[in-house]
Amino acid sequence: GPILYPMPSWDRRDCAKLSQCEVSGDTCTIEGKCACRQPDIYRPVGAGETAECIPREDMNFINTPLLGMGYFLVTAVLIFAAATLIWVYYYRKNMLVRASQPKTIK
């Protein structure tokens, strides 16, 4: 056959000859990684002999309504904590509030 110079890397040769990349209709890059023909649906993994395209996964494990409820509850807790802090500061001279505070050692 014709002489190819410079020679492709081992990863590129393994990708072209041994991997599932070109068998499935995708192409191998110079680095020996798979270039997916539908990058919005598939993503490349591996290099050389293990190069292939796998489907993209939705990694958002918490659905939107639960995420919104979680943000709402965290906000409510922070608002109640700030309101309690302000209330304690406002009534700091009240006997009941003073009794619930730790004593300072002099």
N, C-alpha and C positions, 0 to 999 in steps of 0.2 A: 504494500500500500504506500501511499504518499507519506513523506516524512512531515510530522507536525512539530513545528518549533515555535515558541517554547512549548514544552510538554504541559498538558493540563495537570493540575495538582491531583494527588491521590484521591482526595475527597470528591473532586469533580468527576474523575473516572469511575469511582465506586458509585457515585450518584447516577451516572448515566448507564452503567452496566448492571448494577446489582440492586438498586433500590426500586421501590414501587412508584417513584416520582414520574418518570417518563412513560412507564407502563400505563399509568392512569390518565395520561394526556397532558400532564404538566411538564415544565422544563427545568433543567438543572442550571444553576448559576455558576459563575466562575469559582465561587467559594465552595461549591459542592452542596449547596442548599437548594431546596425545591422552591421554584417560583410558581405559585398557584395561579391558575388562569382565572379564578374567581376569588380575588383577595377579600371581598366583602363577606363571603360565605366560608371560605377555608383559610387556614393559616399554616405556614410552614413550620415543621419541627424536624429536628435531627440534622445531621450532615453526613455526607458520604453514603455508605450503605444503608443507613437508617433514615435517610431523607424522605419525607412524605408530606402530604397536605392532609390536615385533619379538620373537621368542621369546627367553626368558632362556637364557643359556649357562652351562654349568658351567665355571668358570674354575679349578678345581683340576686342574692339569695333571699333577701327580704323584699316582699312585694310593696308597691308604692303606698297603699292605704295603711299598712302597718308601720312603714317608715314615717309617714306623716303623723300617725298617732304617737309614735315614740318621740318625735320632735316636740309635739304639743305637750306631752306629759313632762318632758325635761324642762321645757319653758315654764310650765305651771309650777313645778317644784322650785325652780330658781326664783320665780316671782314671790312665792310664799316664803322662801327663806329670806329674801331681801325685806319683805314686809315684816317678818318676825324680828329681824335685826333692827329695823327702824323702830318697831314698837318697843322693844326692850330698851333701846337707847332713849326714846322719848319718856318712858316710865321708869328710868333708872333710879329715881329717888323714892319710888313707891316701896312700901315696906315689904310687900310680897315679892317683888322683883329682887330687892336687896337680900332677902332671906334665901333665895334660890342661887345666889352667886357664891362662889368659893371665898373663904376668908383669906385675906392676905396676912402673912406673918411679918411682924415688924421687929 
